[in-house]
């Protein structure tokens, strides 16, 4: 096996990628944020406080492994197809297993640096006590197992897709599915906390090995036909040909074109329409089935908060990469010479994105009415997290548009959007609540006002800056 040329090429490429420095910083900062939220929600001190905090931080690491790692790996092989360099690699003595395994190793090392950056933060619950040596070793093994499954999801999507957005969506869906299975297995093995990781890691390594082998065979057979165009998946073509699904997913093209053609660009492709209803299915399935699975281990409102943040994360990702296709194809310059003003372009893109996530958001809001109507025991911190999520859904698209025009790496643009649009105001609101006290209504109202006010101001500034960038064509530089 001739892995060295692929590994050297990828390492040189990734060494010049500035996103790797941001990933380590944001990974550690996110874990600190999780710890701060835990301290705010449960300020009671006990012998087992360190163990509980350690468990929450490891849960955040699992979520990172199944969301961020697939996104980082999803474009490794797909980019070679789009740029036409995959055929050049096959002209060398390299084989498909060499390419797939080499890219997996490099991106695995890249993802491992994020886990290493979180070690200083994980020392905080260790110093609080209540954690045994074998629990630490088991947690390390479990995190490595999650990393293996995240890489398997990313490589699988990268080999099977060509378009970068399709590859990322494929990787995220696969990663979320693996996370659900991983969560069930991990909680089932929670009765044996000292040995659970030693069971998960070999199984995850075996799954990664099977994924690499299967996708290497698939790449060797199908790479030629994907060099010239990105074919729609089989299931997308079947839905597009079905009269029933065509009526369900019908889009009023004439009305949309008359109002604002930019909004129509968000929904004219069948893959975009299917993704719109896929988000609705994810919210429905995760709320019903997920509530049954995690019910014994997690509160219902906590699960709804996770779904709200997941939806906000998906919206911020699409917003941070919304103009990428138009910039790569040159369509954005053509849009700017049409009679449409820059304000209409931004408003049309915003309207299309809102309509894209509107069904899932309305369904999630309905599920939030249930605990609000029937329960009187919801904590202030839960209501703050709920408000944070829906406020982010309203304001973060405009923040993402600004970073979409900065010619950044798509992961960098996404992480900066989440950092500026959610983490900064959330950290400020929780810090203010700690200063004013965790009890009472006034700290909650002040924290919510600070959070939403910050987001509205930043969104308004970004809206104006995006218009100026489009008018000055500054997105074409650098």
N, C-alpha and C positions, 0 to 999 in steps of 0.2 A: 504494500500500500504506500503510495507516494503522496503523503500529506504535507511535507515540508513546504513546497512552493505555495500551496493555498494558504497555509498558516502564516507564512512570511508576508504574502501579499495583503492578507486581511489585517494583520497586525500593523503594517505600515500605514494602511488606509485609516484604521481606527485611531492610530496615534495622532493623526492630524484632525480628528473629529472633536470639536470643542464640547459636544454634548456629553461626552464621557465624564468631564470634570463636573458639569452641572448635575449629572445623575447621582454621583456620590454625595454631593452636598445636599441635594433635595431629599435623597433617601434617608440620611441621618436626621435632617430637619423634620421630615414627616414622622419619623419614629418619636422624636422629642414631642411633637404635637400630640401624638397618640397618648404618650405618657402624661402630658399636661391635662388632657381631657379626662383621663382616668382619675387623676388626683382631684380635679374639680368636681367630678360626679360622685366620688366616694372618698371623702377626706378622713374616714375613720382609720385609726392605726391599729394593727393587729400583727400577730406573728406571721400570718399568711399573706400579708399585704404584698410583699415582694413576689411571692409565687403567683398571685393573681395578676399583678402588673406584668410579670414575665410572660404569662400566658397571653395577655392582650397584645403585647408587643410582637410575640411570635405569630399571632393571628394577622397582624398588619404585614409582617414579612411574607406570610403565605399569600395574602391578597396581592402583594407586589410581585411575587413570583408568578402568579397566574394572570396578571394583567400587564405589567410592565415588561416582563421578560418576553412573552409572545410578541408584543409590539416591537421590541428592539430586534427580534430575530426575523420578523415577518417579511422584511424587504431584502434579506441577504441574497437569496437566489433569484427572486422576482426582479430585482434591479438589474442583474446580469441579463435577463431576458429582454427587458425594455431597452437597455443600452446596446444590445447586440453583441455583448462580450462573452456570452455563454458558448457560442459556437467557436470563438477563438480558444477558449479553455479546452474544448474537446479536440481541437487540432493538436494540442500538446499530449504527452503521454498520460495526462490525468484521466481518470475514469469518474463515473458518476458517484460511486462511494467516496472517492477522494474529495470531491467537491462538497458533497453534503456533510461528511464527517468533519472536514477541515473547517468549514464555516460554522458548524455547530460547536466545535471546540473553542474557536476564537470568541464567538458570541457568548458561550458559556463562561469563559474567563472574564469577559466584559461584565456580565451579570454578577459574577462572583465578587467583583470589586465593590458592587453596591452592598452586598451582604457584609463584606469586611468593614465597610465604612460605618455600619450600624453597631459594631462590636462595642465601641466606647459607650454608646447609649444603653446597650443591654447590660452594662456593668452596674447601672443604677439599681435595678431590682435585685441584682446579686448582692449588693451591699446592704439591701434592706432585709435580706435573710429569708429563710423558709424554702430554699431551693437546694436540692441535693446534687451531688456530682453527676450521678447517672441521669438525672433529669436534664442537666445541661447537655450531656453527650447525646441523649435521645433527641433533644430539641435541635441540635446541630444536624443530626442525621435526618430529621424530618424536614428541616429547611433545605437541605441538599436534595432530598427527594422531590420537594416542591419545585426546586430549580430545574431538575431533570424533566419533570412533566411540563413546565412552562416552555423549555427549549423544544420539547417534542411538538407542542402545539404550534410554536412559531415556525419551525422548520417544515412541518406538514403544510401549513398555509403558504409558505414561501415557494415551495416546490410546485404546489397545485395551482397557484394564481400567477398572473402577470401584472395586472394593474395594482398599484401600491395600496389604494384604498380597499380594494377587494381582499388583498392579502391581509391587511390589518384587521378588517372585519372578520374574516375567516379565522384568523389567529385568536381574536378576542372571544368569539363564540366557542371555539374549541377549548380555550383556556378556562372560560367560565364553566363549561361542562365538566372539565377535569377538576376544577375547584370544588364543585358540588360533590363529586365522588370522593375527592380527597378529604373533604370536610367530614363526610359520613364515616369514612374509614378511620380517620384520626380520632373522632369522638367515640367510635366504638372501641378503639384501643386505649381510650383514656383511663380505662380501669387498670391498665398496665403502663403507667406513665414512664417507667424507667426502661421499657423495652419496646415501646411502640415505634420509635424511630428506626430501630434496627430491623423491623419488619417492613416499614414503608420504603426505606431507601433501596433495598434490593429489588422490590417490586417496581419502583419508579425507574430504576436503572434498566430493568428488563423491558419496560414499556418504551423507554427512549431508544433502546437498541432495536426493538422491532419497528418503531417508527422510522428510524434512520435506514434500516434495511429496505423496508417497503417503499419509502420515498426515493431511495437511490435507484431501485428497479424502475419505478414509475418515471423518473427523470430520464433514464437511459432510453426508454421507449418513446417518450412523447416530447422531448425537448425541441425537435425540429419543427413541429407544427405550431409551436407557440412562439417562435421567433418573429413572426410577421404580424400577428394580431393577438389580442387577448380575448379568447373565446368565452362567451357566457357559459356558466355552468349548465349542466344538463337539466337540473331541477328548475333553473330560471327560465330556460326555453320552454319547458313543459307548462309552467304557470302562464307564460306569455301566450301560449297557444290555446289555453283552456278558456272556453266561453264564459264559464262561471267566474273564474278568477279575473277575467278581463272586465266583467261588470262590477265585481267587488272593488277592484283597484282602479276603476275608471277615473281619469283626470280631465276636468273641463278645460281642454286645451284652448279653445277659442276665447273663453272668458279670461283665462290666465294670461294669454298673450295680450289681450286688450288692456288689462289692468297693469301688469308689469311682467315683461318676458323674462326678467332675471329670476323671478320666483318659479317660473315654469322650468328653467334649467335644472332646478333642484329635484324635479319629479318626472322629467321626461323619460328617463331610463327605467327599465323594468327592475333592475337591481336596486335602484333608489326607492322605488315604490315598495318592493318586498322588504327592504330594510326598515321602512317606516312602520309596517305592520309587524315586523319581527320584534321591534322594541315593545310594541303593545303585548305581543305574546310572551316576551321575557318578563315583563312586569306582572302579567296575569299568572303565568306559571310559577314564577319565583315567589309571589305572594301566597298562592294557595299551596302548592307542593312544598316550597321552601319553608313556609310556616309550619307545616306538619313535620318536616324533617328536623328543623332546628328548634322547634317548639320546646322540647325538654331542656335545651341548653341555652336558649337566648330569648329575651323578651320580644314580644310582637312588634312593639314600637322601635326597638333597636334594629330589628330586621328591616322595617320600613325605612329607617334612616339610611341603612346601607344601600337599599334599592334607590333611594332618592339621590344619594351621592354617586351611585353608578350611572344613573341617567344623566346627571349633571356632568360627569366625566365624559360620557359619550358625546354629549352636546358640545362640550368645550373642545373635544378632539376634532369634530367636524368643523367647528368654527375656526380653529387654529390652522386648519388645512383647507379652508373653503376655496381659496383662490389659486390653489396649487395647480390644478389641472388647466385652468385658463392661462396661467403664466407659462406653463410648459408648452402649451400648444400655440400660444400667441393670440388666443381668443380675447384676452383681457384688453390688449391694445385695440382690437377691433371694436369691442364694446364701448371704448372711450371715444371713438370717432362717430358713434351713432348719435341720434338726437337725444338719447337718454342723458340726463345729468348725473354727476357723481352721487348726488343725494338719492336719486332714484335707483341707482345700481346698488348702493348699500342697503337701502330700504327693501328693495326686492329680494336681495340675498337674505336679509334678516327675516322677511316674511316667509320665504320658502323654508328656512330652517325652523321657524316656529311651527309652521304647519306640519313639518316632518316629525316633530316630537310632540305635537299637541295631543293625539289620542293616548299615548302612553302617559303623558303628564296628567291628563284629566282622570284616567283610571287610577293612577297613583294617588291623586288628591281624594278620590272617592274612598280608597282604602284607608286614608288617614282620617276620614270622617267617622269611621267605625269606632276606634278607641276614643276619639274626642266626644262621641255621643254617649257611649256606654260606660266609660271609665272616668273616675274622678281622682285616680292615683298616679297620673302622669306627671313626672318630675319636670321642673323648670328647664333642666338641661336637655331633656328630650324635646320639649317645645322649641328651645333655641336651635337645636340641630335640625328640626323639621323646617323652621323658618329659614335657616341658613341655606338648606337645600333648594327650596322653591325660590328664594330670592336670587340664588345663583343661576337657576334655570332661566330667569328673566333677563339678567344683566350680562352673563358671561359671553354670549355670542359676540357682542360688540368688542369686548376685550380680546377675544380670539381673532376677530378680523384684523385688529391692529398687528398682532404678532404674525398673522398669515402673510402680511405684506413686507415683512422684514427679511425675507430670503433666508430664514433659519432652517435648520434641520427640523423635520416634522415632529420628532419627539421633543426637541428643545422648545419649539413653539407651543406644543401642548403643555409641557410641564410649566413653562413660564406663565401661560394662561391660567392654569390651576393655582399656581403660586400667588400671582397678583390678584386674581379674581376671587379666590376662596381662602387660601391659607393665611394670607396677611390679615384680612379683616377678621377671620375667625380667631386667630391668635390674639389680636387686639381686643376683641370682645370678651374672650375668656380671661385675659389678663385684667381687664377692667372689672370683670365680675369678681375675681379674686380680691382685688383692692377694695371694692365696695362691700364685699361679703357675699357668701353663697346663698343666704336666706333672704326672702322677701321678694317683692315684685319689682321694686325700683331698679336693682341691678340687672334684672332680666330685660326690662324695657329699655334701659340705657344701652345695654349690650346689643339688643336688636336694632335700635336706632343707629348706633355707630356702625354696625355691620352693613345695613342696607344703605345708609347714607354714603358710606365709603364706596360701595359698589355703584350706586347711581352716579356719583361724581366721576369716578374712573370711567364708567361706560360712556358718559357724555363726552368726556375728553377724548376717549378713543374714537368715538363716532366722528368727531370733528377732525381728528388727526388722520383718520382713514380717508375722509373726503379730500383733505389737503394732499395726501400721498398720491391719490388717484389723479388729482388735477395736475400735480407737478411731475407725474410719471416717475416718482422716486423709487418705486418698486423695481424698476428696470436696472437700477444700479446696485452692484454688490449682491 
